[in-house]
């Protein structure tokens, strides 16, 4: 949103009075106020225009101090207002007085203050830009020390079972049958009994005395 240059109001009022009301004097007192000291304060039209311009300049500064206010178009409008007021003050005889000179000076202050506030705002935002685009990594916090786990005794290792002796090879059935037949056909040896005498007769009893 483009901001309206508020200082254009007193300058426009001065132009209206100067061109459309040539009989109106800026120096004639309009209001007389009696102070506590007893002195009378005479307020002229030029005093009222200057006071209004100062208050509007204060509002312009407040507007320019807000974040996001005073875009480039606002500064350009303030510059145009100041340039037009300065040209009228220098070139036209009706504007060559102290009242319009002070109004021109206030327009210049409005333009310079807007530029200064914008530059200061940029300088304050520039260092914070890297932190937004590239957030710094937080330093890893040390993990809390854990209590040492209780040592568990190693389970007893069971002794390995003794290996069984290798089984004797089982002979085939044919060999077993052959060995049995050979045992039956072989002659059995006769054992001589010591009680038998040669000839197969048992020994006679010894003679008794």
Rosetta constraint file for C-alpha pairs under 8 A:
AtomPair CA 2 CA 71 HARMONIC 7.37 0.50
AtomPair CA 2 CA 73 HARMONIC 6.66 0.50
AtomPair CA 2 CA 74 HARMONIC 6.19 0.50
AtomPair CA 3 CA 70 HARMONIC 7.10 0.50
AtomPair CA 3 CA 74 HARMONIC 5.71 0.50
AtomPair CA 4 CA 74 HARMONIC 7.32 0.50
AtomPair CA 5 CA 60 HARMONIC 7.69 0.50
AtomPair CA 5 CA 74 HARMONIC 7.31 0.50
AtomPair CA 5 CA 77 HARMONIC 6.69 0.50
AtomPair CA 5 CA 78 HARMONIC 6.07 0.50
AtomPair CA 5 CA 81 HARMONIC 7.87 0.50
AtomPair CA 6 CA 56 HARMONIC 5.91 0.50
AtomPair CA 6 CA 57 HARMONIC 7.38 0.50
AtomPair CA 6 CA 60 HARMONIC 6.92 0.50
AtomPair CA 7 CA 11 HARMONIC 6.75 0.50
AtomPair CA 7 CA 53 HARMONIC 6.11 0.50
AtomPair CA 7 CA 56 HARMONIC 6.19 0.50
AtomPair CA 7 CA 57 HARMONIC 6.69 0.50
AtomPair CA 7 CA 81 HARMONIC 7.97 0.50
AtomPair CA 7 CA 106 HARMONIC 7.89 0.50
AtomPair CA 7 CA 107 HARMONIC 6.39 0.50
AtomPair CA 8 CA 12 HARMONIC 5.89 0.50
AtomPair CA 8 CA 81 HARMONIC 6.61 0.50
AtomPair CA 9 CA 13 HARMONIC 6.25 0.50
AtomPair CA 10 CA 14 HARMONIC 6.21 0.50
AtomPair CA 10 CA 49 HARMONIC 5.92 0.50
AtomPair CA 10 CA 50 HARMONIC 7.88 0.50
AtomPair CA 10 CA 52 HARMONIC 7.01 0.50
AtomPair CA 10 CA 53 HARMONIC 6.08 0.50
AtomPair CA 10 CA 103 HARMONIC 7.79 0.50
AtomPair CA 11 CA 15 HARMONIC 6.30 0.50
AtomPair CA 11 CA 85 HARMONIC 7.46 0.50
AtomPair CA 11 CA 100 HARMONIC 7.96 0.50
AtomPair CA 11 CA 103 HARMONIC 7.04 0.50
AtomPair CA 12 CA 16 HARMONIC 6.19 0.50
AtomPair CA 13 CA 17 HARMONIC 6.25 0.50
AtomPair CA 14 CA 18 HARMONIC 6.01 0.50
AtomPair CA 14 CA 49 HARMONIC 7.98 0.50
AtomPair CA 14 CA 100 HARMONIC 7.91 0.50
AtomPair CA 15 CA 19 HARMONIC 6.04 0.50
AtomPair CA 16 CA 20 HARMONIC 5.49 0.50
AtomPair CA 16 CA 21 HARMONIC 7.11 0.50
AtomPair CA 17 CA 21 HARMONIC 4.71 0.50
AtomPair CA 17 CA 22 HARMONIC 6.70 0.50
AtomPair CA 17 CA 24 HARMONIC 7.03 0.50
AtomPair CA 18 CA 22 HARMONIC 5.62 0.50
AtomPair CA 18 CA 94 HARMONIC 6.83 0.50
AtomPair CA 25 CA 45 HARMONIC 7.74 0.50
AtomPair CA 26 CA 44 HARMONIC 6.40 0.50
AtomPair CA 26 CA 45 HARMONIC 4.97 0.50
AtomPair CA 26 CA 46 HARMONIC 5.18 0.50
AtomPair CA 27 CA 44 HARMONIC 5.60 0.50
AtomPair CA 27 CA 45 HARMONIC 6.59 0.50
AtomPair CA 27 CA 46 HARMONIC 6.59 0.50
AtomPair CA 28 CA 44 HARMONIC 5.66 0.50
AtomPair CA 28 CA 45 HARMONIC 7.24 0.50
AtomPair CA 29 CA 42 HARMONIC 5.51 0.50
AtomPair CA 29 CA 43 HARMONIC 5.33 0.50
AtomPair CA 29 CA 44 HARMONIC 4.27 0.50
AtomPair CA 29 CA 45 HARMONIC 7.14 0.50
AtomPair CA 30 CA 42 HARMONIC 7.23 0.50
AtomPair CA 30 CA 43 HARMONIC 5.82 0.50
AtomPair CA 30 CA 44 HARMONIC 5.29 0.50
AtomPair CA 30 CA 45 HARMONIC 6.71 0.50
AtomPair CA 31 CA 42 HARMONIC 5.82 0.50
AtomPair CA 31 CA 43 HARMONIC 5.13 0.50
AtomPair CA 31 CA 44 HARMONIC 7.01 0.50
AtomPair CA 32 CA 40 HARMONIC 6.17 0.50
AtomPair CA 32 CA 41 HARMONIC 5.48 0.50
AtomPair CA 32 CA 42 HARMONIC 4.53 0.50
AtomPair CA 32 CA 43 HARMONIC 6.28 0.50
AtomPair CA 33 CA 40 HARMONIC 5.39 0.50
AtomPair CA 33 CA 41 HARMONIC 4.95 0.50
AtomPair CA 33 CA 42 HARMONIC 6.49 0.50
AtomPair CA 33 CA 43 HARMONIC 7.98 0.50
AtomPair CA 34 CA 38 HARMONIC 5.95 0.50
AtomPair CA 34 CA 39 HARMONIC 5.74 0.50
AtomPair CA 34 CA 40 HARMONIC 4.40 0.50
AtomPair CA 34 CA 41 HARMONIC 6.13 0.50
AtomPair CA 35 CA 39 HARMONIC 5.51 0.50
AtomPair CA 35 CA 40 HARMONIC 6.16 0.50
AtomPair CA 35 CA 41 HARMONIC 7.03 0.50
AtomPair CA 43 CA 47 HARMONIC 6.17 0.50
AtomPair CA 43 CA 48 HARMONIC 7.17 0.50
AtomPair CA 44 CA 48 HARMONIC 6.51 0.50
AtomPair CA 45 CA 49 HARMONIC 6.33 0.50
AtomPair CA 46 CA 50 HARMONIC 6.20 0.50
AtomPair CA 46 CA 99 HARMONIC 5.90 0.50
AtomPair CA 47 CA 51 HARMONIC 6.12 0.50
AtomPair CA 47 CA 99 HARMONIC 7.99 0.50
AtomPair CA 48 CA 52 HARMONIC 6.13 0.50
AtomPair CA 49 CA 53 HARMONIC 6.13 0.50
AtomPair CA 50 CA 54 HARMONIC 6.26 0.50
AtomPair CA 50 CA 99 HARMONIC 7.23 0.50
AtomPair CA 50 CA 102 HARMONIC 7.46 0.50
AtomPair CA 50 CA 103 HARMONIC 6.68 0.50
AtomPair CA 51 CA 55 HARMONIC 6.42 0.50
AtomPair CA 52 CA 56 HARMONIC 6.20 0.50
AtomPair CA 53 CA 57 HARMONIC 6.07 0.50
AtomPair CA 53 CA 103 HARMONIC 6.95 0.50
AtomPair CA 53 CA 106 HARMONIC 7.26 0.50
AtomPair CA 54 CA 58 HARMONIC 6.36 0.50
AtomPair CA 54 CA 106 HARMONIC 7.39 0.50
AtomPair CA 55 CA 59 HARMONIC 6.51 0.50
AtomPair CA 56 CA 60 HARMONIC 6.25 0.50
AtomPair CA 57 CA 61 HARMONIC 6.32 0.50
AtomPair CA 57 CA 106 HARMONIC 7.18 0.50
AtomPair CA 57 CA 110 HARMONIC 6.33 0.50
AtomPair CA 58 CA 62 HARMONIC 6.34 0.50
AtomPair CA 59 CA 63 HARMONIC 6.15 0.50
AtomPair CA 60 CA 64 HARMONIC 6.17 0.50
AtomPair CA 60 CA 110 HARMONIC 6.97 0.50
AtomPair CA 61 CA 65 HARMONIC 6.18 0.50
AtomPair CA 61 CA 110 HARMONIC 7.30 0.50
AtomPair CA 61 CA 113 HARMONIC 6.93 0.50
AtomPair CA 61 CA 114 HARMONIC 7.06 0.50
AtomPair CA 62 CA 66 HARMONIC 6.77 0.50
AtomPair CA 63 CA 69 HARMONIC 6.50 0.50
AtomPair CA 63 CA 70 HARMONIC 7.29 0.50
AtomPair CA 64 CA 69 HARMONIC 5.49 0.50
AtomPair CA 64 CA 70 HARMONIC 5.21 0.50
AtomPair CA 64 CA 114 HARMONIC 5.89 0.50
AtomPair CA 64 CA 117 HARMONIC 6.66 0.50
AtomPair CA 64 CA 118 HARMONIC 7.68 0.50
AtomPair CA 65 CA 69 HARMONIC 7.15 0.50
AtomPair CA 65 CA 117 HARMONIC 6.36 0.50
AtomPair CA 70 CA 74 HARMONIC 5.49 0.50
AtomPair CA 70 CA 75 HARMONIC 6.76 0.50
AtomPair CA 70 CA 114 HARMONIC 6.86 0.50
AtomPair CA 70 CA 118 HARMONIC 7.39 0.50
AtomPair CA 71 CA 75 HARMONIC 6.73 0.50
AtomPair CA 72 CA 76 HARMONIC 6.24 0.50
AtomPair CA 73 CA 77 HARMONIC 6.21 0.50
AtomPair CA 74 CA 78 HARMONIC 6.29 0.50
AtomPair CA 75 CA 79 HARMONIC 6.19 0.50
AtomPair CA 75 CA 111 HARMONIC 6.31 0.50
AtomPair CA 75 CA 114 HARMONIC 6.66 0.50
AtomPair CA 75 CA 115 HARMONIC 7.16 0.50
AtomPair CA 76 CA 80 HARMONIC 6.25 0.50
AtomPair CA 77 CA 81 HARMONIC 6.23 0.50
AtomPair CA 78 CA 82 HARMONIC 6.25 0.50
AtomPair CA 78 CA 107 HARMONIC 7.15 0.50
AtomPair CA 78 CA 110 HARMONIC 6.96 0.50
AtomPair CA 78 CA 111 HARMONIC 5.36 0.50
AtomPair CA 79 CA 83 HARMONIC 6.07 0.50
AtomPair CA 79 CA 108 HARMONIC 7.69 0.50
AtomPair CA 79 CA 111 HARMONIC 6.00 0.50
AtomPair CA 80 CA 84 HARMONIC 6.15 0.50
AtomPair CA 81 CA 85 HARMONIC 6.21 0.50
AtomPair CA 81 CA 107 HARMONIC 6.94 0.50
AtomPair CA 82 CA 86 HARMONIC 6.06 0.50
AtomPair CA 82 CA 104 HARMONIC 6.27 0.50
AtomPair CA 82 CA 107 HARMONIC 5.14 0.50
AtomPair CA 82 CA 108 HARMONIC 5.70 0.50
AtomPair CA 82 CA 111 HARMONIC 7.67 0.50
AtomPair CA 83 CA 87 HARMONIC 6.15 0.50
AtomPair CA 84 CA 88 HARMONIC 6.28 0.50
AtomPair CA 85 CA 89 HARMONIC 6.12 0.50
AtomPair CA 85 CA 103 HARMONIC 7.97 0.50
AtomPair CA 85 CA 104 HARMONIC 5.51 0.50
AtomPair CA 85 CA 107 HARMONIC 7.97 0.50
AtomPair CA 86 CA 90 HARMONIC 6.23 0.50
AtomPair CA 86 CA 104 HARMONIC 5.99 0.50
AtomPair CA 87 CA 91 HARMONIC 5.90 0.50
AtomPair CA 88 CA 92 HARMONIC 5.37 0.50
AtomPair CA 88 CA 95 HARMONIC 6.18 0.50
AtomPair CA 89 CA 93 HARMONIC 7.79 0.50
AtomPair CA 89 CA 95 HARMONIC 4.96 0.50
AtomPair CA 89 CA 96 HARMONIC 5.20 0.50
AtomPair CA 89 CA 97 HARMONIC 7.76 0.50
AtomPair CA 89 CA 100 HARMONIC 6.71 0.50
AtomPair CA 89 CA 101 HARMONIC 6.47 0.50
AtomPair CA 89 CA 104 HARMONIC 7.70 0.50
AtomPair CA 90 CA 95 HARMONIC 7.72 0.50
AtomPair CA 90 CA 96 HARMONIC 6.65 0.50
AtomPair CA 92 CA 96 HARMONIC 6.67 0.50
AtomPair CA 95 CA 100 HARMONIC 5.90 0.50
AtomPair CA 95 CA 101 HARMONIC 7.86 0.50
AtomPair CA 96 CA 100 HARMONIC 6.93 0.50
AtomPair CA 96 CA 101 HARMONIC 7.19 0.50
AtomPair CA 97 CA 101 HARMONIC 6.15 0.50
AtomPair CA 98 CA 102 HARMONIC 6.08 0.50
AtomPair CA 99 CA 103 HARMONIC 6.44 0.50
AtomPair CA 100 CA 104 HARMONIC 6.19 0.50
AtomPair CA 101 CA 105 HARMONIC 6.29 0.50
AtomPair CA 102 CA 106 HARMONIC 6.28 0.50
AtomPair CA 103 CA 107 HARMONIC 6.41 0.50
AtomPair CA 104 CA 108 HARMONIC 6.42 0.50
AtomPair CA 105 CA 109 HARMONIC 6.34 0.50
AtomPair CA 106 CA 110 HARMONIC 6.23 0.50
AtomPair CA 107 CA 111 HARMONIC 6.46 0.50
AtomPair CA 108 CA 112 HARMONIC 6.28 0.50
AtomPair CA 109 CA 113 HARMONIC 5.90 0.50
AtomPair CA 110 CA 114 HARMONIC 6.26 0.50
AtomPair CA 111 CA 115 HARMONIC 6.51 0.50
AtomPair CA 112 CA 116 HARMONIC 6.17 0.50
AtomPair CA 113 CA 117 HARMONIC 6.09 0.50
AtomPair CA 114 CA 118 HARMONIC 6.21 0.50
AtomPair CA 115 CA 119 HARMONIC 6.18 0.50
AtomPair CA 116 CA 120 HARMONIC 6.17 0.50
AtomPair CA 117 CA 121 HARMONIC 6.13 0.50
AtomPair CA 118 CA 122 HARMONIC 6.30 0.50
AtomPair CA 119 CA 123 HARMONIC 6.27 0.50
AtomPair CA 120 CA 124 HARMONIC 6.27 0.50
AtomPair CA 121 CA 125 HARMONIC 6.29 0.50
AtomPair CA 122 CA 126 HARMONIC 6.00 0.50
AtomPair CA 123 CA 127 HARMONIC 7.49 0.50
AtomPair CA 124 CA 128 HARMONIC 7.62 0.50
AtomPair CA 125 CA 129 HARMONIC 6.54 0.50
AtomPair CA 127 CA 131 HARMONIC 7.94 0.50
AtomPair CA 128 CA 132 HARMONIC 6.72 0.50
AtomPair CA 129 CA 133 HARMONIC 6.43 0.50
AtomPair CA 130 CA 134 HARMONIC 5.57 0.50
AtomPair CA 130 CA 135 HARMONIC 7.32 0.50
AtomPair CA 131 CA 135 HARMONIC 4.84 0.50
AtomPair CA 131 CA 136 HARMONIC 6.59 0.50
AtomPair CA 171 CA 175 HARMONIC 6.75 0.50
AtomPair CA 171 CA 176 HARMONIC 7.00 0.50
AtomPair CA 172 CA 176 HARMONIC 6.68 0.50
AtomPair CA 173 CA 177 HARMONIC 6.30 0.50
AtomPair CA 174 CA 178 HARMONIC 6.25 0.50
AtomPair CA 175 CA 179 HARMONIC 6.21 0.50
AtomPair CA 176 CA 180 HARMONIC 6.39 0.50
AtomPair CA 177 CA 181 HARMONIC 6.35 0.50
AtomPair CA 178 CA 182 HARMONIC 6.20 0.50
AtomPair CA 179 CA 183 HARMONIC 6.28 0.50
AtomPair CA 180 CA 184 HARMONIC 6.48 0.50
AtomPair CA 181 CA 185 HARMONIC 6.27 0.50
AtomPair CA 182 CA 186 HARMONIC 6.14 0.50
AtomPair CA 192 CA 196 HARMONIC 7.70 0.50
AtomPair CA 195 CA 202 HARMONIC 6.26 0.50
AtomPair CA 195 CA 203 HARMONIC 6.65 0.50
AtomPair CA 196 CA 200 HARMONIC 5.89 0.50
AtomPair CA 196 CA 201 HARMONIC 5.90 0.50
AtomPair CA 196 CA 202 HARMONIC 4.64 0.50
AtomPair CA 196 CA 203 HARMONIC 6.23 0.50
AtomPair CA 197 CA 201 HARMONIC 5.57 0.50
AtomPair CA 197 CA 202 HARMONIC 5.71 0.50
AtomPair CA 197 CA 203 HARMONIC 5.86 0.50
